């Protein structure tokens, strides 16, 4: 049971009529939408908190991510150049 004002019930009924659904179906949609938005907001807050606790590009027990990324990129480019040469193509 939910207590609603007469004005709110009238607004719900008008919107439900325009959408050709019942008041209960409309309220269910609103509740589901509100819960999904709340869950999404909570996930977003947790993700942001995680990045505040452990900022990207901060070295950790795995090393320095920026250095590792640069090394990995360089190795990938060398492999691609080697593949191009092996296929008879000019490298960049």
C-alpha positions in Angstrom: 0.0 0.0 0.0 1.2 3.5 -0.9 -0.4 6.7 0.2 -0.9 9.2 -2.7 -2.5 12.6 -2.9 -5.6 13.0 -5.1 -3.6 15.2 -7.4 -0.9 12.6 -7.8 -3.5 9.9 -8.6 -5.1 12.2 -11.2 -1.8 12.8 -12.8 -0.9 9.1 -12.9 -4.3 8.3 -14.3 -4.0 10.9 -17.0 -0.6 9.7 -18.1 -1.6 6.0 -17.9 -4.7 6.8 -20.1 -2.5 8.6 -22.7 -0.2 5.6 -22.7 -3.1 3.1 -22.7 -1.8 1.2 -19.7 -3.1 0.7 -16.2 -2.1 2.9 -13.3 -0.4 -0.1 -11.7 1.6 -0.8 -14.8 2.7 2.9 -14.9 3.7 2.9 -11.3 5.7 -0.4 -11.8 7.5 1.2 -14.7 8.4 4.2 -12.6 9.6 2.0 -9.7 11.7 -0.2 -12.0 13.2 2.9 -13.7 14.0 4.5 -10.4 15.7 1.4 -9.1 17.7 0.9 -12.2 18.9 4.5 -12.1 19.7 4.2 -8.4 21.7 1.0 -9.1 23.6 2.6 -12.0 24.4 5.7 -9.9 25.7 3.4 -7.1 27.9 1.6 -9.6 29.2 4.9 -11.0 30.0 6.1 -7.5 31.9 2.9 -6.7 33.9 3.1 -9.9 34.8 6.7 -9.2 35.7 5.9 -5.6 38.0 3.1 -7.0 39.8 5.5 -9.3 40.2 8.0 -6.4 41.7 5.3 -4.2 44.0 3.9 -7.0 44.3 6.5 -9.8 45.1 5.3 -13.2 48.8 5.4 -14.2 49.9 5.1 -10.6 52.6 2.5 -10.2 51.5 -0.6 -8.2 52.8 -4.1 -7.5 52.5 -4.8 -11.2 54.7 -1.9 -12.2 54.3 1.5 -13.9 51.3 1.2 -16.3 52.5 4.1 -18.5 55.9 2.5 -19.0 54.4 -0.9 -19.5 52.1 0.6 -22.1 54.9 2.3 -23.9 57.0 -0.9 -24.0 54.0 -3.0 -25.2 53.2 -0.4 -27.9 56.8 -0.4 -29.1 57.0 -4.2 -29.2 53.7 -4.4 -31.1 54.9 -1.9 -33.7 58.1 -3.9 -34.2 56.2 -7.1 -34.7 53.9 -5.4 -37.2 56.9 -4.0 -39.1 58.4 -7.5 -39.2 55.2 -8.9 -40.6 55.0 -6.2 -43.2 58.6 -6.9 -44.3 58.0 -10.6 -44.4 55.0 -10.0 -46.6 57.1 -7.8 -48.9 55.5 -4.5 -47.9 57.3 -1.3 -47.1 57.2 -0.4 -43.4 56.1 3.0 -42.3 
